[in-house]
């Protein structure tokens, strides 16, 4: 169990791909996605996980997170029980100085959306912002994956 501290940004272009050291295929769905907690099932390449996240802080920077690896067979079965649209995305890991950005290129109903996240050790921690990083969307609920599963990017006005 831990407190997750992260910031989210829109991404201007795909130049980050050239700097990426790894790309992962992710499918995830939500067994519960209310404002106080989410229960997520995720398949990353060939590994399954269950994650519980608490309510975000007022500034959107931090929240409780608990994650456990589960057998792939169970993850696939649980994914079928999830709410609405299952999120599909490719995640690129990009090292920028002492930090690693996780850059998600969404597919399916969220195609066209690219979001970068960076995890920090404390809320005031400084980090370098690469040129491809756009507007900060930390704390904007519509960019949470649990919300994207309910109202996909393709349905935004």
C-alpha positions in Angstrom: 0.0 0.0 0.0 1.2 3.4 -0.8 0.3 7.0 -1.7 0.7 7.6 -5.4 1.8 11.1 -6.4 1.6 11.8 -10.1 1.1 14.5 -12.6 -0.7 14.2 -16.0 -0.1 16.0 -19.2 -1.4 16.0 -22.7 1.2 15.2 -25.3 1.8 17.5 -28.3 3.4 15.0 -30.7 4.8 11.5 -31.0 8.5 12.4 -30.9 8.8 10.7 -27.5 8.6 7.4 -29.3 12.2 7.7 -30.5 13.3 8.2 -26.9 11.3 5.3 -25.4 13.1 2.4 -23.9 10.1 0.1 -23.7 6.5 -0.2 -25.0 3.8 -2.2 -23.2 0.3 -3.3 -24.4 -2.4 -2.6 -21.8 -6.0 -3.6 -21.4 -7.9 -2.4 -18.4 -11.4 -2.3 -17.0 -13.1 -1.2 -13.9 -15.1 -3.4 -11.5 -16.0 -0.2 -9.5 -15.4 3.4 -10.6 -17.2 5.7 -8.1 -15.6 9.0 -7.0 -14.4 7.5 -3.7 -12.6 4.4 -5.0 -11.9 2.5 -8.1 -11.2 -1.2 -8.5 -9.2 -1.9 -11.7 -8.3 -5.0 -13.5 -5.3 -4.6 -15.8 -3.5 -6.9 -18.2 0.0 -5.6 -19.1 1.5 -7.7 -21.9 1.1 -11.2 -20.3 0.6 -10.2 -16.7 -2.6 -9.6 -14.7 -3.1 -7.1 -11.9 -5.9 -5.9 -9.6 -5.6 -2.4 -8.3 -7.6 -0.3 -5.8 -7.2 3.5 -5.9 -8.7 5.8 -3.3 -10.2 9.3 -3.8 -7.8 11.9 -5.2 -6.6 14.8 -3.0 -8.2 18.2 -3.6 -5.3 19.2 -6.0 -5.5 15.9 -7.8 -1.8 15.1 -7.2 -2.1 12.2 -4.8 -4.2 9.2 -3.8 -4.0 5.9 -2.0 -3.1 2.9 -4.3 -2.9 -0.8 -3.7 -1.9 -3.3 -6.4 -1.4 -7.0 -6.5 -0.4 -9.3 -9.3 -3.0 -12.0 -10.2 -3.0 -15.0 -12.5 -3.6 -14.1 -16.1 -6.5 -16.6 -16.3 -8.3 -14.7 -13.5 -7.5 -11.3 -14.9 -9.1 -12.3 -18.2 -12.3 -13.5 -16.5 -12.5 -10.4 -14.3 -12.0 -8.1 -17.3 -15.3 -9.6 -18.7 -17.1 -8.4 -15.6 -15.9 -4.8 -15.8 -18.1 -1.7 -16.4 -18.6 -0.2 -19.9 -15.7 0.1 -22.3 -12.4 -1.7 -21.7 -9.5 0.7 -22.1 -6.8 -0.3 -24.6 -3.6 1.5 -25.0 0.1 1.3 -25.8 2.3 2.6 -23.0 5.8 4.0 -23.8 8.3 4.4 -21.1 10.5 7.5 -21.6 13.5 8.4 -19.3 14.0 12.1 -18.9 16.9 12.8 -16.5 16.0 11.2 -13.2 12.4 10.4 -14.0 10.4 8.1 -16.2 7.4 9.3 -18.1 4.6 6.8 -18.9 3.1 7.9 -22.2 -0.2 6.3 -23.2 -1.5 6.2 -26.8 -5.1 5.3 -26.5 -7.0 3.0 -28.9 -10.6 2.2 -29.5 -13.1 4.8 -28.3 -10.2 6.9 -26.9 -8.2 6.9 -30.1 -6.5 10.3 -30.7 -5.8 10.9 -27.0 -2.2 10.8 -25.8 -1.5 11.3 -22.1 1.9 11.4 -20.2 2.1 10.7 -16.5 5.1 11.1 -14.2 5.2 9.7 -10.6 6.9 11.8 -8.0 8.2 11.1 -4.5 6.6 14.3 -3.1 4.1 16.9 -4.5 6.7 19.7 -4.8 9.4 17.6 -6.5 10.8 19.3 -9.6 11.3 17.6 -12.9 12.4 18.4 -16.5 9.6 18.9 -19.0 10.4 17.6 -22.5 9.4 19.5 -25.6 6.7 17.0 -26.5 4.8 17.6 -23.2 1.7 19.7 -23.5 -0.9 21.2 -21.1 -1.1 19.8 -17.6 -4.4 18.0 -16.8 -3.6 16.7 -13.3 -6.8 16.5 -11.3 -9.1 16.9 -14.3 -11.4 13.9 -13.8 -12.3 13.5 -17.5 -8.7 12.3 -18.1 -8.8 9.5 -15.5 -9.0 6.1 -17.1 -12.0 5.3 -15.1 -13.8 8.2 -16.6 -12.5 7.5 -20.1 -14.1 4.1 -19.8 -17.5 5.8 -19.2 -17.2 8.7 -21.6 -14.6 7.9 -24.3 -12.6 10.6 -26.0 -14.5 10.1 -29.3 -17.7 11.3 -27.5 -16.3 14.6 -26.3 -17.8 17.7 -27.9 
